[in-house]
Amino acid sequence: MANSNSSSAEPLARYREQLPQVRREFALHADHVEVRARWALGRRYRNVVRLEDLSGRTTTLLIRNKLVKKAIAFGSLAVGAAVVLALPGYAPGVRAFAPAGWSVAVICFGVAAITWRKTPFIRFLRTDGRPGLDIGRAGPEAAAFESFVDQVRRAIRQRR
């Protein structure tokens, strides 16, 4: 994926993808797709994928969010800590932290539940067969996903 300056022309189509930790906006232009990402912790990212670098071949992926495993692991540790800290024999000041462990566990398992479902992605392959552009069906514009993917496919064909 090559980084370059985007033209100031209005895009042919736009699609917004929303995952728990990142929001991405795809802008399809006549010769490239501009991807802008905003991460939940404030980081921003911009990339331009030239349509001539894409082969038009796609693969479909079902991807579970990376937060699931982390949330389950951290939530399990929080449950363990809450159980151990609630045991008799600990000082009352230490035992007071047990409810905090349960609170952290509830939050973690809530995050795991929200991110459990696998998200369908279409991966456009580059001409050399490597991944070139991934677009996920996620967020409030998910209904426009197929339409946007079809527009990208048509734009790639027109560049050939």
N, C-alpha and C positions, 0 to 999 in steps of 0.2 A: 504494500500500500504506500503510495507515494504522497508526500506532503507537498502541496503547492498552493498558490494563491487562488482563491475562488473568484470567478467572474462576478461582477456586480449585477448581472442580469437576473431577473425574477426567475425562480425555479419553475420547472414544468409541473412538479408535484412535490408534496411534502408528506412526511409520515413521522409521528411521534411515538416512541416506544418508552414505556415506563416500567422499570423494575424497582424493587425496594431500595437498592443502593445507587442506582444511576438512572438518569433520564437522557435519552438520546433523541436527536432530531435529525432526520435524513432529508436532504434537499436534492432532488434529481434535476440536473441540468442536462443540456444537450450532449455534453461530452464527459461529464463526471457526476459523482454523487458526493456531496459534502456531508460529513457526519460531525455533529457537535454533541458533546456529552457533558453533563453536569453531574458530578458525583455528590452523594448526600453530605459528605464531609467538606464540600466546597471546591474540590479540584475540578478544573475544566479541561476539556480535550477537544481538539479539532483535527480532522483528517479529511483528505480528499482522495477519493478512489477514482481513477480514470476508467471510463467505460471500455476503452480499447484494451485495457489490461485484463478485463474479465472475459471469460470464454462463453458465458451464457449457460453453462452447465451448472446445475444446482444439486445440493443434497439437502435433505430434510433432517433436522436434529430435534430431539426432545431433551432439553437440558434442565436439570434441577438446579436451583439457585445454590451458590456456594455457601450462603449463610446457613443453610439447613444443618449441615454437619457441625459447623462451629456453634450454632445455637444449642443443638442437642448435647454436644460435649460440655459446653460451659454450663448449661442448665443442669446436667447430671452432676457436675462438680458442685454446683450451688446446693442441690438437694443433699448431697453427701455432707457438705459443710454444715448445712442447717441441722441435719440429724445429729451429727457429732457434737455440735455446739450446744444442742439442747439436752445432752446427757447430764445426769447429775454428777457432781464432782467438779464441774467447772465453776469458776467464780461468777457471781451474778452479773458482773460487768461483761464477761465473755459470753455468757448465755444470752445476753440481750441482743447479740448479733444474729441469733438463729432466725428470727422473723425476717431479717434482711436477706438471708440466704433463700428463704422461701419466696420472697418478692422477686429476687433476681431469677429464680427458677421459673416462676410464672411468666415473667417477661420473655425469657429465653424460649420457653416452650410455645409461647404465643408467636414469636418470630418464626419458629420452626413450622408452626401450623400455617402461617401466612405464606411462607416460601416453599412449602412442601410440593405443591403441584408443579409438574414439569412444564416448561414453556416451549412451544414449538418455534424453531428458528429455521429460516431458509439461508443456506450458505451458498453464495455465488463463488464459484471457483475461478481462479485466475487461469490464464492461458497455459501456464506451466503445471496446472493441476493442484496447486496449493490454495488454501483458503484466501479469499479476496475481500468478501463483504458478508457479514452476518446481520440479518434483520430478524427481530423477534416479534411474535404476536403477543404483545403485552401492553396493558394500560388502556386508557379510555378510547384510544383510536384503533383498537384491535380489529374492529369491523372493517377498517380501510386497509388492512394488511395485504390481503390478496390482490386488491386493486393496485396498490403501490408496487408490489413485487412484479405484477404483470407489466406495469409501466416501465420498470427497470429492465425487464427482459426485452421488451420492444425496443427500448433505447439502445441496448447492447446490440441487438440484431441490426439496427439502423447504422451503427458504427462499423459494421463488418463489411 
